[in-house]
Amino acid sequence: MPTAPKTFKAPWAPRQAVSADRNKDHDKDRRKRHPWRNWYKLVAWKRIRARRLAADPLCVMCLADGVTKAAEIVDHVVPHKGDRELFYSYANTQSLCATHHNRDKQRMEARGEVQSRTFEPEIDVSF
Ligand SMILES: [Zn+2]
């Protein structure tokens, strides 16, 4: 019975896994440089996020412009930059739509002009 020929791979041919390995290394490198990226996966953050979206389901920046738009992103008012306390502070979060988060907020952060907001009293998120 004929069998399919074995694939021949020249020793000098590039390995298939090279680019996948490289991506993995790149991710690992990014995690090492920004370990807080993983904080977004943690239950504590997911609770804060869910609570903020439940409390403020609309984008606060759209509301300020008189527009009603559902929020999709929970943003840190003061950029946490790896500061655990700022990251996990419910009072430091706000609901934004993707447009405001990606365009306006990042532009403001890049310019260093982050909007200041009166903090609400800290609420216990351990429910
Ligand atoms: Zn918005």
Boltz pocket constraint, residues with backbone or C-beta under 6 A from the ligand:
constraints:
  - pocket:
      binder: B
      contacts: [[A, 59], [A, 60], [A, 61], [A, 62], [A, 63], [A, 69], [A, 96], [A, 97], [A, 98], [A, 99], [A, 100]]
      max_distance: 6.0
